[in-house]
């Protein structure tokens, strides 16, 4: 993730964008700005409208009302092939009967440059994506990761202002996917253009993006940088979708001096800062959320630096570097998930072990 300045100019603007397919309202008043030179992700479950929104940028889909602007210009009557964008599709759309260099140079067929200049541009694009020396290779002989790189080189050789990525890593295995995530981040920094990624993978969006728009049912539920989305989601729905979040039933008792007094199941009476409570606060039923890593299991001899409660370990899942514990807090029927790093000398606890659990005031988020 790169640090993005809020005063960077906008590259893409959505102004109250609506899209209907008959009676189906696919996009519902999208208003948002994507900055020049940032890695931006559209994240959400299947059917939320993220791919439709991406296709309105490309010009593959018209809009029913509103406006889409790219680099300050309205795109209403601009066809896809005249927009300053290019897209890498989920399927890569590689031509199997062509060589790597023929695939990469396909978009230069009508370019007025000399053949020598075109060949130089192809070579530079291949080197950019780590495929130097692969030009003569048959496209059908490439691995999945190599085909993805060819698709990137073919898109970037035309020097678009915006590169659109429609779930380009979904066909790769886990190890190659993680490798290509890093490669895409490096590539975006190298070329310096705006990348817009569509993905349903929360971890992928958090790893790669400067900012993320989380979408549900044709609307943007929250648009923020990855840390804000993870630490301070603005609704329970966003919190539940981004990573793992535990929820405990709670009752809001009142508010005083910037602190909200809450009675939370399993935790007892706690105080939560008002900036950790998105939305309006009033007395009544609510829920308290927290991430697995924000609670700590206290081992023998350890004392809590802040707050603690007690519980019993229901399940243990060992991942090598981490162990995930399902802990049933006293007075709570459903266990909560707690993650602990496996540092040297720290034992992995058994199912049924009674334990103490500690947390700090900043760990909790309050939802209505």
Secondary structure as UniProt FT lines:
FT   TURN            6..7
FT   STRAND          10..21
FT   TURN            22..23
FT   STRAND          24..35
FT   TURN            36..37
FT   STRAND          39..44
FT   TURN            46..47
FT   HELIX           50..58
FT   STRAND          65..70
FT   TURN            71..72
FT   STRAND          73..74
FT   TURN            76..77
FT   HELIX           80..82
FT   STRAND          85..88
FT   TURN            90..93
FT   TURN            96..97
FT   HELIX           100..104
FT   HELIX           106..108
FT   TURN            109..110
FT   HELIX           115..128
FT   TURN            129..130
FT   TURN            132..133
FT   TURN            135..136
FT   HELIX           139..141
FT   HELIX           144..156
FT   TURN            157..158
FT   STRAND          162..166
FT   TURN            168..171
FT   HELIX           174..191
FT   STRAND          194..199
FT   HELIX           202..208
FT   STRAND          211..216
FT   TURN            217..218
FT   STRAND          219..224
FT   HELIX           226..231
FT   HELIX           236..241
FT   STRAND          246..256
FT   TURN            257..258
FT   STRAND          259..264
FT   TURN            265..267
FT   STRAND          268..273
FT   HELIX           274..276
FT   STRAND          284..290
FT   HELIX           292..294
FT   STRAND          295..298
FT   TURN            300..301
FT   STRAND          307..318
FT   STRAND          322..329
FT   TURN            330..331
FT   STRAND          336..341
FT   TURN            344..345
FT   TURN            351..352
FT   STRAND          354..359
FT   HELIX           361..363
FT   STRAND          365..367
//
